[in-house]
Amino acid sequence: MPAPTRPKEEVARLGQEIYERDLRSRMEAAHRGKVLAIDVDSGNHAIADTASVAAKRLRAQHPNACVWLMRVGYRTLRHFGGSSLRRTGWRARPHPGRRVASRHRLAGSLGER
């Protein structure tokens, strides 16, 4: 019988709690950058290079697992564009050759004042 579904926010909270409490100290030194699949009901886990492989390994042991996926040592599993915050720092820096148009300059170029 399949496990009852939980709200995704609860799965995320439980997965993060298990990681912080039980796994972080062991995982970050040895497996940084790998994908970790955690069963939020039992606390069992599997680790792999990709999310699909990690989830398959965990479900092979626990077919009804409620799975939370994360990348060890990172805040997110995936990212879209840009580069990592670790390399660039926490604040966005403007491009040195790019000038930012102000609202007043734009209004003046359109004949508005």
Residue pairs with C-beta under 8 A, 6 or more apart in sequence:
1 64
2 64
3 41
3 64
3 65
3 66
6 14
6 40
6 66
11 40
11 66
11 68
12 68
14 40
14 68
15 38
15 40
15 68
15 70
16 68
16 70
18 38
18 40
18 43
18 45
18 68
19 27
19 36
19 38
19 70
22 43
23 36
23 38
23 45
27 34
27 36
27 47
27 72
27 73
28 72
28 73
31 47
31 72
32 72
32 73
33 71
33 72
33 73
33 74
34 47
34 48
34 49
34 54
34 71
34 72
35 47
35 48
35 49
35 50
35 51
35 53
35 54
35 69
35 70
35 71
35 72
35 77
36 45
36 46
36 47
36 54
36 69
36 70
36 71
36 72
37 45
37 46
37 47
37 48
37 51
37 54
37 55
37 57
37 58
37 65
37 67
37 68
37 69
38 44
38 45
38 58
38 67
38 68
38 69
38 70
39 45
39 58
39 62
39 65
39 66
39 67
40 66
40 67
40 68
41 65
41 66
42 62
42 65
44 58
44 61
44 62
44 65
45 58
46 54
46 55
46 57
46 58
46 61
47 54
47 57
47 72
48 54
48 57
51 69
51 77
54 69
55 67
55 69
58 65
58 67
59 65
59 67
69 77
70 77
71 77
71 78
75 85
82 88
94 100
107 113
